[in-house]
Structure formats: structure tokens, C-alpha cells
Amino acid sequence: MTDNPLWPWEGRDWPNAGVSRFVRAAGFDWHVQRIGSGPKVVLLHGTGAATHSWRDAMPLLASHFDVLAMDLPGHGFT
């Protein structure tokens, strides 16, 4: 899934890990989570946070929306 050496161990307990993937763009391997279908919603965390900030909201929003959350550079697994 990624060259991130931490993902195989720390990622297994990461919230919503089943919808995680890694995308190479702009020189980064971005950790993104995508779930649901419908109109698109993008969730961006603040400083010192990561996709885990949305652990409870993502499944709820996914019943009506195509939800995308990402770890910004220097946070989480990006």
C-alpha cells in the first residue's frame, strides 16, 4: 500500500484504516481516507491533528456523502 514503514504496525489500529490508501502527489505520499457516495465532502484537520480527528464523523457522513479526509504533510501518515 505504501513505503511508509510505520503503516504496517501503527496503521492497523488507525481509525477507519479499512478505507485508507496512499496517493503520491506533489512530492508526498499522502495518506487519504475515502468512504461513502453522493455529493463530495472534504475534511481538513488543523495543526497537530490527522485523519483520526474525523474517526466518528466520517462513517456518519458517509451515509449521505462521498467523504475524503487526508493527513496534511507532517501529520499522521503523510
PDB file of N, CA, C and O in Angstrom:
ATOM      1  N   MET A   1       0.815  -1.187   0.000  1.00  0.00           N
ATOM      2  CA  MET A   1       0.000   0.000   0.000  1.00  0.00           C
ATOM      3  C   MET A   1       0.862   1.255   0.000  1.00  0.00           C
ATOM      4  O   MET A   1       0.513   2.241  -0.650  1.00  0.00           O
ATOM      5  N   THR A   2       1.977   1.235   0.716  1.00  0.00           N
ATOM      6  CA  THR A   2       2.839   2.404   0.802  1.00  0.00           C
ATOM      7  C   THR A   2       4.238   1.998   1.204  1.00  0.00           C
ATOM      8  O   THR A   2       4.473   0.876   1.653  1.00  0.00           O
ATOM      9  N   ASP A   3       5.164   2.926   1.038  1.00  0.00           N
ATOM     10  CA  ASP A   3       6.516   2.715   1.528  1.00  0.00           C
ATOM     11  C   ASP A   3       6.660   3.234   2.949  1.00  0.00           C
ATOM     12  O   ASP A   3       7.746   3.139   3.520  1.00  0.00           O
ATOM     13  N   ASN A   4       5.605   3.779   3.540  1.00  0.00           N
ATOM     14  CA  ASN A   4       5.663   4.299   4.903  1.00  0.00           C
ATOM     15  C   ASN A   4       5.920   3.147   5.860  1.00  0.00           C
ATOM     16  O   ASN A   4       5.062   2.278   6.018  1.00  0.00           O
ATOM     17  N   PRO A   5       7.095   3.122   6.512  1.00  0.00           N
ATOM     18  CA  PRO A   5       7.439   1.974   7.359  1.00  0.00           C
ATOM     19  C   PRO A   5       6.583   1.851   8.611  1.00  0.00           C
ATOM     20  O   PRO A   5       6.553   0.780   9.218  1.00  0.00           O
ATOM     21  N   LEU A   6       5.894   2.897   9.015  1.00  0.00           N
ATOM     22  CA  LEU A   6       5.072   2.838  10.225  1.00  0.00           C
ATOM     23  C   LEU A   6       3.693   2.235   9.980  1.00  0.00           C
ATOM     24  O   LEU A   6       3.083   1.696  10.904  1.00  0.00           O
ATOM     25  N   TRP A   7       3.194   2.318   8.747  1.00  0.00           N
ATOM     26  CA  TRP A   7       1.814   1.902   8.471  1.00  0.00           C
ATOM     27  C   TRP A   7       1.508   0.449   8.845  1.00  0.00           C
ATOM     28  O   TRP A   7       0.470   0.205   9.460  1.00  0.00           O
ATOM     29  N   PRO A   8       2.354  -0.525   8.506  1.00  0.00           N
ATOM     30  CA  PRO A   8       2.002  -1.917   8.827  1.00  0.00           C
ATOM     31  C   PRO A   8       1.765  -2.166  10.319  1.00  0.00           C
ATOM     32  O   PRO A   8       0.998  -3.058  10.679  1.00  0.00           O
ATOM     33  N   TRP A   9       2.403  -1.400  11.175  1.00  0.00           N
ATOM     34  CA  TRP A   9       2.234  -1.613  12.620  1.00  0.00           C
ATOM     35  C   TRP A   9       1.246  -0.629  13.220  1.00  0.00           C
ATOM     36  O   TRP A   9       0.261  -1.039  13.835  1.00  0.00           O
ATOM     37  N   GLU A  10       1.491   0.644  13.054  1.00  0.00           N
ATOM     38  CA  GLU A  10       0.632   1.652  13.666  1.00  0.00           C
ATOM     39  C   GLU A  10      -0.678   1.830  12.903  1.00  0.00           C
ATOM     40  O   GLU A  10      -1.693   2.200  13.494  1.00  0.00           O
ATOM     41  N   GLY A  11      -0.664   1.575  11.623  1.00  0.00           N
ATOM     42  CA  GLY A  11      -1.857   1.760  10.807  1.00  0.00           C
ATOM     43  C   GLY A  11      -2.957   0.758  11.077  1.00  0.00           C
ATOM     44  O   GLY A  11      -4.128   1.051  10.833  1.00  0.00           O
ATOM     45  N   ARG A  12      -2.611  -0.408  11.570  1.00  0.00           N
ATOM     46  CA  ARG A  12      -3.647  -1.439  11.778  1.00  0.00           C
ATOM     47  C   ARG A  12      -4.689  -1.024  12.809  1.00  0.00           C
ATOM     48  O   ARG A  12      -5.821  -1.508  12.770  1.00  0.00           O
ATOM     49  N   ASP A  13      -4.323  -0.132  13.733  1.00  0.00           N
ATOM     50  CA  ASP A  13      -5.265   0.347  14.746  1.00  0.00           C
ATOM     51  C   ASP A  13      -5.767   1.761  14.459  1.00  0.00           C
ATOM     52  O   ASP A  13      -6.472   2.345  15.282  1.00  0.00           O
ATOM     53  N   TRP A  14      -5.415   2.308  13.312  1.00  0.00           N
ATOM     54  CA  TRP A  14      -5.815   3.669  12.951  1.00  0.00           C
ATOM     55  C   TRP A  14      -7.311   3.694  12.657  1.00  0.00           C
ATOM     56  O   TRP A  14      -7.810   2.798  11.976  1.00  0.00           O
ATOM     57  N   PRO A  15      -8.041   4.695  13.151  1.00  0.00           N
ATOM     58  CA  PRO A  15      -9.479   4.764  12.875  1.00  0.00           C
ATOM     59  C   PRO A  15      -9.777   4.742  11.372  1.00  0.00           C
ATOM     60  O   PRO A  15      -9.121   5.434  10.593  1.00  0.00           O
ATOM     61  N   ASN A  16     -10.740   3.967  10.986  1.00  0.00           N
ATOM     62  CA  ASN A  16     -11.182   3.833   9.594  1.00  0.00           C
ATOM     63  C   ASN A  16     -10.062   3.363   8.662  1.00  0.00           C
ATOM     64  O   ASN A  16     -10.038   3.723   7.485  1.00  0.00           O
ATOM     65  N   ALA A  17      -9.145   2.566   9.188  1.00  0.00           N
ATOM     66  CA  ALA A  17      -7.999   2.086   8.394  1.00  0.00           C
ATOM     67  C   ALA A  17      -8.440   1.322   7.150  1.00  0.00           C
ATOM     68  O   ALA A  17      -7.712   1.294   6.158  1.00  0.00           O
ATOM     69  N   GLY A  18      -9.599   0.713   7.185  1.00  0.00           N
ATOM     70  CA  GLY A  18     -10.082  -0.059   6.048  1.00  0.00           C
ATOM     71  C   GLY A  18     -10.352   0.768   4.804  1.00  0.00           C
ATOM     72  O   GLY A  18     -10.432   0.219   3.705  1.00  0.00           O
ATOM     73  N   VAL A  19     -10.494   2.083   4.958  1.00  0.00           N
ATOM     74  CA  VAL A  19     -10.731   2.950   3.799  1.00  0.00           C
ATOM     75  C   VAL A  19      -9.512   3.831   3.514  1.00  0.00           C
ATOM     76  O   VAL A  19      -9.606   4.803   2.764  1.00  0.00           O
ATOM     77  N   SER A  20      -8.374   3.488   4.113  1.00  0.00           N
ATOM     78  CA  SER A  20      -7.134   4.243   3.897  1.00  0.00           C
ATOM     79  C   SER A  20      -6.451   3.822   2.610  1.00  0.00           C
ATOM     80  O   SER A  20      -6.536   2.668   2.190  1.00  0.00           O
ATOM     81  N   ARG A  21      -5.780   4.767   1.999  1.00  0.00           N
ATOM     82  CA  ARG A  21      -4.910   4.492   0.859  1.00  0.00           C
ATOM     83  C   ARG A  21      -3.841   5.578   0.825  1.00  0.00           C
ATOM     84  O   ARG A  21      -3.929   6.575   1.543  1.00  0.00           O
ATOM     85  N   PHE A  22      -2.843   5.374  -0.008  1.00  0.00           N
ATOM     86  CA  PHE A  22      -1.762   6.343  -0.143  1.00  0.00           C
ATOM     87  C   PHE A  22      -1.680   6.786  -1.594  1.00  0.00           C
ATOM     88  O   PHE A  22      -1.712   5.966  -2.511  1.00  0.00           O
ATOM     89  N   VAL A  23      -1.573   8.094  -1.788  1.00  0.00           N
ATOM     90  CA  VAL A  23      -1.541   8.692  -3.115  1.00  0.00           C
ATOM     91  C   VAL A  23      -0.283   9.549  -3.218  1.00  0.00           C
ATOM     92  O   VAL A  23      -0.036  10.399  -2.363  1.00  0.00           O
ATOM     93  N   ARG A  24       0.501   9.330  -4.249  1.00  0.00           N
ATOM     94  CA  ARG A  24       1.723  10.120  -4.470  1.00  0.00           C
ATOM     95  C   ARG A  24       1.358  11.365  -5.266  1.00  0.00           C
ATOM     96  O   ARG A  24       0.873  11.261  -6.392  1.00  0.00           O
ATOM     97  N   ALA A  25       1.587  12.552  -4.685  1.00  0.00           N
ATOM     98  CA  ALA A  25       1.306  13.816  -5.371  1.00  0.00           C
ATOM     99  C   ALA A  25       2.145  14.927  -4.749  1.00  0.00           C
ATOM    100  O   ALA A  25       2.344  14.958  -3.534  1.00  0.00           O
ATOM    101  N   ALA A  26       2.628  15.824  -5.574  1.00  0.00           N
ATOM    102  CA  ALA A  26       3.389  16.996  -5.122  1.00  0.00           C
ATOM    103  C   ALA A  26       4.569  16.620  -4.231  1.00  0.00           C
ATOM    104  O   ALA A  26       4.910  17.354  -3.303  1.00  0.00           O
ATOM    105  N   GLY A  27       5.188  15.482  -4.511  1.00  0.00           N
ATOM    106  CA  GLY A  27       6.361  15.064  -3.762  1.00  0.00           C
ATOM    107  C   GLY A  27       6.079  14.399  -2.432  1.00  0.00           C
ATOM    108  O   GLY A  27       7.008  14.132  -1.669  1.00  0.00           O
ATOM    109  N   PHE A  28       4.820  14.126  -2.135  1.00  0.00           N
ATOM    110  CA  PHE A  28       4.438  13.487  -0.876  1.00  0.00           C
ATOM    111  C   PHE A  28       3.674  12.201  -1.146  1.00  0.00           C
ATOM    112  O   PHE A  28       3.006  12.073  -2.172  1.00  0.00           O
ATOM    113  N   ASP A  29       3.774  11.251  -0.226  1.00  0.00           N
ATOM    114  CA  ASP A  29       2.887  10.088  -0.201  1.00  0.00           C
ATOM    115  C   ASP A  29       1.777  10.430   0.786  1.00  0.00           C
ATOM    116  O   ASP A  29       1.941  10.284   1.998  1.00  0.00           O
ATOM    117  N   TRP A  30       0.657  10.882   0.256  1.00  0.00           N
ATOM    118  CA  TRP A  30      -0.462  11.346   1.079  1.00  0.00           C
ATOM    119  C   TRP A  30      -1.258  10.163   1.612  1.00  0.00           C
ATOM    120  O   TRP A  30      -1.612   9.253   0.862  1.00  0.00           O
ATOM    121  N   HIS A  31      -1.534  10.181   2.897  1.00  0.00           N
ATOM    122  CA  HIS A  31      -2.460   9.217   3.482  1.00  0.00           C
ATOM    123  C   HIS A  31      -3.848   9.830   3.367  1.00  0.00           C
ATOM    124  O   HIS A  31      -4.111  10.896   3.923  1.00  0.00           O
ATOM    125  N   VAL A  32      -4.732   9.153   2.644  1.00  0.00           N
ATOM    126  CA  VAL A  32      -6.100   9.635   2.460  1.00  0.00           C
ATOM    127  C   VAL A  32      -7.081   8.540   2.853  1.00  0.00           C
ATOM    128  O   VAL A  32      -6.783   7.349   2.766  1.00  0.00           O
ATOM    129  N   GLN A  33      -8.244   8.971   3.281  1.00  0.00           N
ATOM    130  CA  GLN A  33      -9.337   8.051   3.572  1.00  0.00           C
ATOM    131  C   GLN A  33     -10.548   8.521   2.789  1.00  0.00           C
ATOM    132  O   GLN A  33     -10.874   9.708   2.774  1.00  0.00           O
ATOM    133  N   ARG A  34     -11.216   7.569   2.134  1.00  0.00           N
ATOM    134  CA  ARG A  34     -12.393   7.899   1.331  1.00  0.00           C
ATOM    135  C   ARG A  34     -13.463   6.858   1.594  1.00  0.00           C
ATOM    136  O   ARG A  34     -13.203   5.655   1.572  1.00  0.00           O
ATOM    137  N   ILE A  35     -14.682   7.346   1.846  1.00  0.00           N
ATOM    138  CA  ILE A  35     -15.781   6.452   2.179  1.00  0.00           C
ATOM    139  C   ILE A  35     -17.101   7.099   1.752  1.00  0.00           C
ATOM    140  O   ILE A  35     -17.233   8.323   1.770  1.00  0.00           O
ATOM    141  N   GLY A  36     -18.059   6.283   1.373  1.00  0.00           N
ATOM    142  CA  GLY A  36     -19.394   6.758   1.053  1.00  0.00           C
ATOM    143  C   GLY A  36     -19.578   7.099  -0.410  1.00  0.00           C
ATOM    144  O   GLY A  36     -18.675   6.919  -1.227  1.00  0.00           O
ATOM    145  N   SER A  37     -20.766   7.595  -0.727  1.00  0.00           N
ATOM    146  CA  SER A  37     -21.080   8.039  -2.083  1.00  0.00           C
ATOM    147  C   SER A  37     -22.105   9.157  -1.994  1.00  0.00           C
ATOM    148  O   SER A  37     -22.832   9.285  -1.009  1.00  0.00           O
ATOM    149  N   GLY A  38     -22.144   9.952  -3.035  1.00  0.00           N
ATOM    150  CA  GLY A  38     -23.034  11.106  -3.063  1.00  0.00           C
ATOM    151  C   GLY A  38     -22.229  12.364  -3.324  1.00  0.00           C
ATOM    152  O   GLY A  38     -21.120  12.290  -3.854  1.00  0.00           O
ATOM    153  N   PRO A  39     -22.768  13.518  -2.960  1.00  0.00           N
ATOM    154  CA  PRO A  39     -22.010  14.759  -3.118  1.00  0.00           C
ATOM    155  C   PRO A  39     -20.700  14.681  -2.331  1.00  0.00           C
ATOM    156  O   PRO A  39     -20.633  14.045  -1.279  1.00  0.00           O
ATOM    157  N   LYS A  40     -19.679  15.327  -2.847  1.00  0.00           N
ATOM    158  CA  LYS A  40     -18.353  15.236  -2.227  1.00  0.00           C
ATOM    159  C   LYS A  40     -18.208  16.183  -1.035  1.00  0.00           C
ATOM    160  O   LYS A  40     -18.675  17.322  -1.056  1.00  0.00           O
ATOM    161  N   VAL A  41     -17.544  15.671   0.006  1.00  0.00           N
ATOM    162  CA  VAL A  41     -17.199  16.453   1.193  1.00  0.00           C
ATOM    163  C   VAL A  41     -15.727  16.202   1.484  1.00  0.00           C
ATOM    164  O   VAL A  41     -15.293  15.052   1.538  1.00  0.00           O
ATOM    165  N   VAL A  42     -14.954  17.272   1.671  1.00  0.00           N
ATOM    166  CA  VAL A  42     -13.536  17.158   2.015  1.00  0.00           C
ATOM    167  C   VAL A  42     -13.363  17.644   3.448  1.00  0.00           C
ATOM    168  O   VAL A  42     -13.789  18.745   3.798  1.00  0.00           O
ATOM    169  N   LEU A  43     -12.733  16.812   4.274  1.00  0.00           N
ATOM    170  CA  LEU A  43     -12.482  17.148   5.674  1.00  0.00           C
ATOM    171  C   LEU A  43     -10.997  17.451   5.852  1.00  0.00           C
ATOM    172  O   LEU A  43     -10.154  16.614   5.529  1.00  0.00           O
ATOM    173  N   LEU A  44     -10.669  18.631   6.361  1.00  0.00           N
ATOM    174  CA  LEU A  44      -9.283  19.031   6.598  1.00  0.00           C
ATOM    175  C   LEU A  44      -9.078  19.255   8.092  1.00  0.00           C
ATOM    176  O   LEU A  44      -9.835  19.989   8.726  1.00  0.00           O
ATOM    177  N   HIS A  45      -8.061  18.625   8.642  1.00  0.00           N
ATOM    178  CA  HIS A  45      -7.768  18.772  10.068  1.00  0.00           C
ATOM    179  C   HIS A  45      -6.909  20.005  10.319  1.00  0.00           C
ATOM    180  O   HIS A  45      -6.370  20.603   9.388  1.00  0.00           O
ATOM    181  N   GLY A  46      -6.791  20.373  11.581  1.00  0.00           N
ATOM    182  CA  GLY A  46      -5.954  21.504  11.975  1.00  0.00           C
ATOM    183  C   GLY A  46      -4.549  21.059  12.350  1.00  0.00           C
ATOM    184  O   GLY A  46      -4.200  19.886  12.210  1.00  0.00           O
ATOM    185  N   THR A  47      -3.752  21.995  12.824  1.00  0.00           N
ATOM    186  CA  THR A  47      -2.377  21.720  13.224  1.00  0.00           C
ATOM    187  C   THR A  47      -2.352  20.729  14.382  1.00  0.00           C
ATOM    188  O   THR A  47      -3.129  20.839  15.330  1.00  0.00           O
ATOM    189  N   GLY A  48      -1.446  19.761  14.286  1.00  0.00           N
ATOM    190  CA  GLY A  48      -1.289  18.771  15.342  1.00  0.00           C
ATOM    191  C   GLY A  48      -2.324  17.664  15.307  1.00  0.00           C
ATOM    192  O   GLY A  48      -2.400  16.864  16.239  1.00  0.00           O
ATOM    193  N   ALA A  49      -3.112  17.601  14.264  1.00  0.00           N
ATOM    194  CA  ALA A  49      -4.160  16.587  14.151  1.00  0.00           C
ATOM    195  C   ALA A  49      -3.892  15.721  12.922  1.00  0.00           C
ATOM    196  O   ALA A  49      -2.842  15.836  12.291  1.00  0.00           O
ATOM    197  N   ALA A  50      -4.844  14.857  12.590  1.00  0.00           N
ATOM    198  CA  ALA A  50      -4.729  13.957  11.441  1.00  0.00           C
ATOM    199  C   ALA A  50      -6.125  13.431  11.119  1.00  0.00           C
ATOM    200  O   ALA A  50      -7.118  13.904  11.670  1.00  0.00           O
ATOM    201  N   THR A  51      -6.189  12.451  10.226  1.00  0.00           N
ATOM    202  CA  THR A  51      -7.499  11.899   9.861  1.00  0.00           C
ATOM    203  C   THR A  51      -8.224  11.303  11.060  1.00  0.00           C
ATOM    204  O   THR A  51      -9.447  11.166  11.032  1.00  0.00           O
ATOM    205  N   HIS A  52      -7.493  10.949  12.111  1.00  0.00           N
ATOM    206  CA  HIS A  52      -8.166  10.394  13.292  1.00  0.00           C
ATOM    207  C   HIS A  52      -9.144  11.404  13.897  1.00  0.00           C
ATOM    208  O   HIS A  52     -10.047  11.018  14.640  1.00  0.00           O
ATOM    209  N   SER A  53      -8.971  12.690  13.587  1.00  0.00           N
ATOM    210  CA  SER A  53      -9.896  13.716  14.080  1.00  0.00           C
ATOM    211  C   SER A  53     -11.322  13.466  13.599  1.00  0.00           C
ATOM    212  O   SER A  53     -12.285  13.893  14.236  1.00  0.00           O
ATOM    213  N   TRP A  54     -11.446  12.774  12.475  1.00  0.00           N
ATOM    214  CA  TRP A  54     -12.748  12.545  11.844  1.00  0.00           C
ATOM    215  C   TRP A  54     -13.254  11.120  12.055  1.00  0.00           C
ATOM    216  O   TRP A  54     -14.187  10.694  11.374  1.00  0.00           O
ATOM    217  N   ARG A  55     -12.656  10.375  12.987  1.00  0.00           N
ATOM    218  CA  ARG A  55     -12.968   8.949  13.156  1.00  0.00           C
ATOM    219  C   ARG A  55     -14.452   8.670  13.351  1.00  0.00           C
ATOM    220  O   ARG A  55     -14.958   7.676  12.832  1.00  0.00           O
ATOM    221  N   ASP A  56     -15.154   9.513  14.079  1.00  0.00           N
ATOM    222  CA  ASP A  56     -16.579   9.277  14.310  1.00  0.00           C
ATOM    223  C   ASP A  56     -17.456   9.942  13.251  1.00  0.00           C
ATOM    224  O   ASP A  56     -18.510   9.413  12.899  1.00  0.00           O
ATOM    225  N   ALA A  57     -17.032  11.087  12.748  1.00  0.00           N
ATOM    226  CA  ALA A  57     -17.840  11.831  11.778  1.00  0.00           C
ATOM    227  C   ALA A  57     -17.868  11.170  10.404  1.00  0.00           C
ATOM    228  O   ALA A  57     -18.896  11.190   9.727  1.00  0.00           O
ATOM    229  N   MET A  58     -16.744  10.583   9.986  1.00  0.00           N
ATOM    230  CA  MET A  58     -16.682  10.014   8.631  1.00  0.00           C
ATOM    231  C   MET A  58     -17.755   8.962   8.365  1.00  0.00           C
ATOM    232  O   MET A  58     -18.458   9.069   7.361  1.00  0.00           O
ATOM    233  N   PRO A  59     -17.912   7.950   9.221  1.00  0.00           N
ATOM    234  CA  PRO A  59     -18.948   6.949   8.942  1.00  0.00           C
ATOM    235  C   PRO A  59     -20.361   7.543   8.930  1.00  0.00           C
ATOM    236  O   PRO A  59     -21.213   7.093   8.164  1.00  0.00           O
ATOM    237  N   LEU A  60     -20.611   8.536   9.764  1.00  0.00           N
ATOM    238  CA  LEU A  60     -21.931   9.168   9.777  1.00  0.00           C
ATOM    239  C   LEU A  60     -22.182   9.950   8.489  1.00  0.00           C
ATOM    240  O   LEU A  60     -23.256   9.846   7.896  1.00  0.00           O
ATOM    241  N   LEU A  61     -21.204  10.723   8.061  1.00  0.00           N
ATOM    242  CA  LEU A  61     -21.342  11.494   6.826  1.00  0.00           C
ATOM    243  C   LEU A  61     -21.428  10.594   5.595  1.00  0.00           C
ATOM    244  O   LEU A  61     -22.085  10.935   4.612  1.00  0.00           O
ATOM    245  N   ALA A  62     -20.759   9.439   5.658  1.00  0.00           N
ATOM    246  CA  ALA A  62     -20.698   8.528   4.507  1.00  0.00           C
ATOM    247  C   ALA A  62     -22.059   7.977   4.109  1.00  0.00           C
ATOM    248  O   ALA A  62     -22.219   7.490   2.990  1.00  0.00           O
ATOM    249  N   SER A  63     -23.029   8.042   4.990  1.00  0.00           N
ATOM    250  CA  SER A  63     -24.355   7.545   4.618  1.00  0.00           C
ATOM    251  C   SER A  63     -25.043   8.471   3.612  1.00  0.00           C
ATOM    252  O   SER A  63     -26.038   8.088   2.997  1.00  0.00           O
ATOM    253  N   HIS A  64     -24.516   9.687   3.443  1.00  0.00           N
ATOM    254  CA  HIS A  64     -25.112  10.645   2.505  1.00  0.00           C
ATOM    255  C   HIS A  64     -24.116  11.285   1.543  1.00  0.00           C
ATOM    256  O   HIS A  64     -24.515  11.907   0.559  1.00  0.00           O
ATOM    257  N   PHE A  65     -22.809  11.133   1.825  1.00  0.00           N
ATOM    258  CA  PHE A  65     -21.792  11.853   1.061  1.00  0.00           C
ATOM    259  C   PHE A  65     -20.616  10.958   0.690  1.00  0.00           C
ATOM    260  O   PHE A  65     -20.390   9.915   1.303  1.00  0.00           O
ATOM    261  N   ASP A  66     -19.873  11.387  -0.328  1.00  0.00           N
ATOM    262  CA  ASP A  66     -18.567  10.823  -0.678  1.00  0.00           C
ATOM    263  C   ASP A  66     -17.562  11.636   0.138  1.00  0.00           C
ATOM    264  O   ASP A  66     -17.283  12.788  -0.195  1.00  0.00           O
ATOM    265  N   VAL A  67     -17.020  11.048   1.199  1.00  0.00           N
ATOM    266  CA  VAL A  67     -16.201  11.771   2.171  1.00  0.00           C
ATOM    267  C   VAL A  67     -14.722  11.477   1.939  1.00  0.00           C
ATOM    268  O   VAL A  67     -14.319  10.316   1.859  1.00  0.00           O
ATOM    269  N   LEU A  68     -13.918  12.529   1.831  1.00  0.00           N
ATOM    270  CA  LEU A  68     -12.475  12.414   1.670  1.00  0.00           C
ATOM    271  C   LEU A  68     -11.801  13.176   2.799  1.00  0.00           C
ATOM    272  O   LEU A  68     -12.085  14.352   3.025  1.00  0.00           O
ATOM    273  N   ALA A  69     -10.905  12.497   3.506  1.00  0.00           N
ATOM    274  CA  ALA A  69     -10.080  13.135   4.537  1.00  0.00           C
ATOM    275  C   ALA A  69      -8.640  12.762   4.255  1.00  0.00           C
ATOM    276  O   ALA A  69      -8.364  11.671   3.756  1.00  0.00           O
ATOM    277  N   MET A  70      -7.723  13.656   4.570  1.00  0.00           N
ATOM    278  CA  MET A  70      -6.309  13.381   4.318  1.00  0.00           C
ATOM    279  C   MET A  70      -5.475  13.876   5.481  1.00  0.00           C
ATOM    280  O   MET A  70      -5.849  14.814   6.185  1.00  0.00           O
ATOM    281  N   ASP A  71      -4.334  13.225   5.667  1.00  0.00           N
ATOM    282  CA  ASP A  71      -3.342  13.724   6.608  1.00  0.00           C
ATOM    283  C   ASP A  71      -2.502  14.749   5.861  1.00  0.00           C
ATOM    284  O   ASP A  71      -1.875  14.421   4.854  1.00  0.00           O
ATOM    285  N   LEU A  72      -2.486  15.973   6.339  1.00  0.00           N
ATOM    286  CA  LEU A  72      -1.672  17.007   5.709  1.00  0.00           C
ATOM    287  C   LEU A  72      -0.195  16.713   5.943  1.00  0.00           C
ATOM    288  O   LEU A  72       0.138  16.002   6.891  1.00  0.00           O
ATOM    289  N   PRO A  73       0.705  17.241   5.107  1.00  0.00           N
ATOM    290  CA  PRO A  73       2.137  16.956   5.260  1.00  0.00           C
ATOM    291  C   PRO A  73       2.637  17.240   6.680  1.00  0.00           C
ATOM    292  O   PRO A  73       2.361  18.289   7.261  1.00  0.00           O
ATOM    293  N   GLY A  74       3.378  16.273   7.213  1.00  0.00           N
ATOM    294  CA  GLY A  74       3.910  16.388   8.563  1.00  0.00           C
ATOM    295  C   GLY A  74       2.966  15.914   9.648  1.00  0.00           C
ATOM    296  O   GLY A  74       3.281  16.012  10.834  1.00  0.00           O
ATOM    297  N   HIS A  75       1.808  15.399   9.252  1.00  0.00           N
ATOM    298  CA  HIS A  75       0.806  14.928  10.205  1.00  0.00           C
ATOM    299  C   HIS A  75       0.412  13.494   9.867  1.00  0.00           C
ATOM    300  O   HIS A  75       0.485  13.078   8.711  1.00  0.00           O
ATOM    301  N   GLY A  76      -0.003  12.748  10.877  1.00  0.00           N
ATOM    302  CA  GLY A  76      -0.463  11.378  10.647  1.00  0.00           C
ATOM    303  C   GLY A  76       0.555  10.569   9.869  1.00  0.00           C
ATOM    304  O   GLY A  76       1.715  10.470  10.270  1.00  0.00           O
ATOM    305  N   PHE A  77       0.124   9.988   8.755  1.00  0.00           N
ATOM    306  CA  PHE A  77       0.991   9.125   7.946  1.00  0.00           C
ATOM    307  C   PHE A  77       1.468   9.771   6.646  1.00  0.00           C
ATOM    308  O   PHE A  77       2.062   9.091   5.810  1.00  0.00           O
ATOM    309  N   THR A  78       1.219  11.076   6.456  1.00  0.00           N
ATOM    310  CA  THR A  78       1.719  11.763   5.256  1.00  0.00           C
ATOM    311  C   THR A  78       3.118  12.278   5.523  1.00  0.00           C
ATOM    312  O   THR A  78       3.729  12.889   4.647  1.00  0.00           O
TER     313      THR A  78
END
